[in-house]
């Protein structure tokens, strides 16, 4: 069975042969640990298939800190302080609602958010070549495509007041963002991808950032627009969110998400099992704050074993994603890889 076949069987509860696992090594971790971390990646090629040791010139990055400002096509700027770590947005162009009258958004058929012009011809060719190889194909929107983008454009406080006051121009701005996001979604649907990724951050550590009622009023209608062409083209849809999102899981299921990507410990493994197991595929974001950076080998193994048993099944419906950030040391990453090797076939070795 190919990786693509196994993955799609996982998403559709059609008896895969293993639990899919994706591990992403952040540049900041490589800068900090250099060849020690590379040695771990080389030891576990199943999880780092595109890695080639010795390719990174670490002398370019010094101690890993930087002070870089980059323009975004939507009119705000990104300020980066560490290589590999996402920056913060500054200088929101719509800090006053009156500015929307003259605001010109980028044409998403032409411009990337960061990085210049889009090349859809090359993107379509890449997808077509992946299909010929039998690889899983995916596309999607930039991280923070709606809720975070509203914050980037308006500033957090201005957005919160606008939501509370039901500012009419806020609805106009959402329509503008929806229009540009739909261009991207429609292009990927046209290309015939397997998975559409919609990455947001909707939760804080212990609660939603906005109430469920505000989420239903301002965010869910846009999700419906984005999901519709995916359903019409048999494209599976995945929503990502960091933070606590238990209160809106039912809404995400109802709106038509096929895959939900929550974080494990801040939502609770038991809670996720009750809310999601058997209803949608769970793309579980493995803890990267408490146990994997600081726990023992046994604690890491116990966490992954518990999640496999609580959230997985022989039918499928569970995958893992793990992002490696400082201060997680190479030994800790090796324990995670070792545990994934052991438990990704837990349901299929019996």
Secondary structure, 3 states (H helix, E strand, C coil): CCHHHHHHHHHCCCCCCCCCEEEEECHHHHHHHHHHHHHHHHHCCCCCCCCCCCCCCHHHCCCCEEEEEEECCCCCEEEEEECCCCCEEECCCCCCHHHHHHCCCCCCCCECCCCCECCHHHHHHHHHHHHHHCCCCEEECCCCCCHHHHHHHHCHHHHHHHHHHCCHHHHHHHHHHHHHHHHHHHHHHHHCCCEEEEECCCECCCCECCCHHHHHHHHHHHHHHHHHHHHHCCCEEEEECCCCCHHHHHHHHHHCCCEEECECCCCCHHHHHHHHCCCCEEEEECCCCCHHHHCCHHHHHHHHHHHHHHHCCCCCCEEEEEEECCCCCHHHHHHHHHHHHHHCCCCCCC
